Amino acid sequence: MTARFRRCGHGTGPLHPADQKAIAEFTAMLTARQRPALWTGHGDAAVRITPDARVLERGRPVEGQPPDADPVALVLIHPDTKTSLTGTLDCTRARIHGAWTTSYRLLTHAFAGRTLPEDHNLTP
């Protein structure tokens, strides 16, 4: 049996490559949260499903709608498998954080192993 050790941040010596990868992912997520990429109406969007904006989900706009539509008809999808998690939802543009990047994966319900809340009210 192999023991797993977690680095506390006060250890001596160089960081393990796995630690460096985790730090790089976390730093990229913080940077993306502070400076989100502009969502132009095309491609996937990072959607705040809770008013406090701690959780972001991946939303894909429905085909055929204009890029400047408000509210936006979209479907929340799984960040890794890209399968739909909900039906079509109306989402105001105020709830869209920015364009989806893989850095936001750490902030999704799927990454935390939780299911989405039952009430999907994406209006402000």
C-alpha positions as CSV (number, residue, x, y, z in Angstrom):
1,M,0.0,0.0,0.0
2,T,1.3,3.4,-0.9
3,A,0.9,6.4,1.4
4,R,-0.2,9.7,0.0
5,F,1.3,12.8,1.3
6,R,0.0,16.3,0.9
7,R,2.4,19.2,0.9
8,C,1.4,21.8,3.5
9,G,3.2,24.7,1.8
10,H,5.8,25.0,4.6
11,G,7.8,21.9,3.5
12,T,11.4,22.1,2.4
13,G,12.9,21.3,-1.0
14,P,11.5,21.6,-4.5
15,L,7.8,21.2,-5.3
16,H,6.7,17.9,-6.7
17,P,5.6,18.0,-10.4
18,A,2.0,17.1,-9.3
19,D,2.0,20.1,-6.8
20,Q,3.3,22.4,-9.6
21,K,0.4,21.3,-11.9
22,A,-2.2,21.9,-9.1
23,I,-0.8,25.3,-8.4
24,A,-0.8,26.2,-12.1
25,E,-4.5,25.1,-12.5
26,F,-5.5,27.1,-9.4
27,T,-3.6,30.2,-10.5
28,A,-5.2,30.0,-14.0
29,M,-8.6,29.7,-12.4
30,L,-8.1,32.8,-10.2
31,T,-6.8,34.8,-13.2
32,A,-9.8,33.8,-15.4
33,R,-12.2,34.7,-12.6
34,Q,-10.7,38.1,-12.1
35,R,-10.3,38.9,-15.9
36,P,-12.9,36.9,-17.8
37,A,-12.8,36.7,-21.6
38,L,-15.5,38.6,-23.3
39,W,-18.4,36.4,-24.5
40,T,-19.5,37.5,-28.0
41,G,-22.6,35.4,-28.3
42,H,-20.8,32.5,-30.0
43,G,-19.3,29.5,-28.3
44,D,-19.8,28.3,-24.7
45,A,-20.4,30.7,-21.9
46,A,-19.5,30.6,-18.2
47,V,-22.8,31.1,-16.4
48,R,-23.4,32.1,-12.8
49,I,-26.2,30.0,-11.6
50,T,-26.2,31.4,-8.1
51,P,-26.5,35.1,-7.2
52,D,-23.2,35.1,-5.2
53,A,-21.3,34.0,-8.3
54,R,-19.1,31.4,-6.6
55,V,-20.2,28.6,-8.9
56,L,-19.9,28.8,-12.7
57,E,-21.4,26.3,-15.1
58,R,-20.8,25.7,-18.8
59,G,-23.7,26.9,-20.9
60,R,-24.1,26.3,-24.6
61,P,-26.4,28.7,-26.6
62,V,-29.2,27.1,-28.6
63,E,-28.6,27.0,-32.4
64,G,-30.0,29.7,-34.5
65,Q,-30.5,32.5,-32.0
66,P,-28.9,35.9,-32.7
67,P,-25.7,36.6,-30.8
68,D,-27.1,39.8,-29.1
69,A,-30.3,38.1,-27.8
70,D,-31.3,38.9,-24.3
71,P,-32.4,36.7,-22.6
72,V,-30.1,34.0,-24.1
73,A,-31.6,30.5,-24.6
74,L,-29.0,28.0,-23.5
75,V,-28.4,24.5,-22.1
76,L,-26.1,23.8,-19.2
77,I,-23.7,21.1,-20.1
78,H,-21.1,18.9,-18.3
79,P,-17.7,20.5,-18.5
80,D,-15.9,17.3,-19.3
81,T,-18.3,15.1,-21.2
82,K,-20.3,17.9,-22.9
83,T,-23.6,16.1,-22.2
84,S,-26.6,18.3,-21.4
85,L,-27.5,18.6,-17.8
86,T,-30.7,20.7,-18.3
87,G,-33.3,21.6,-20.9
88,T,-33.4,24.9,-22.6
89,L,-33.2,27.8,-20.0
90,D,-33.6,31.5,-20.5
91,C,-30.6,33.3,-19.1
92,T,-30.1,37.1,-18.9
93,R,-26.9,38.4,-20.2
94,A,-26.1,39.8,-16.7
95,R,-25.7,36.1,-15.5
96,I,-23.0,35.4,-18.1
97,H,-19.6,35.8,-16.6
98,G,-17.7,35.5,-19.8
99,A,-16.5,33.0,-22.4
100,W,-16.0,29.5,-21.1
101,T,-12.4,28.4,-20.6
102,T,-11.2,25.1,-19.1
103,S,-9.9,27.0,-16.0
104,Y,-13.5,27.4,-14.9
105,R,-13.9,23.6,-14.6
106,L,-12.7,23.8,-10.9
107,L,-15.8,25.9,-10.1
108,T,-18.5,23.6,-11.5
109,H,-20.9,21.4,-9.6
110,A,-19.6,18.4,-11.6
111,F,-16.0,18.9,-10.4
112,A,-17.2,19.0,-6.8
113,G,-19.3,15.9,-7.3
114,R,-22.6,17.6,-6.7
115,T,-25.8,17.9,-8.7
116,L,-27.3,21.1,-10.0
117,P,-29.9,22.8,-7.8
118,E,-33.5,22.0,-8.8
119,D,-34.6,25.6,-9.3
120,H,-32.8,27.0,-12.3
121,N,-33.8,30.7,-12.1
122,L,-31.2,32.5,-14.3
123,T,-32.9,35.9,-14.2
124,P,-31.1,38.6,-12.2
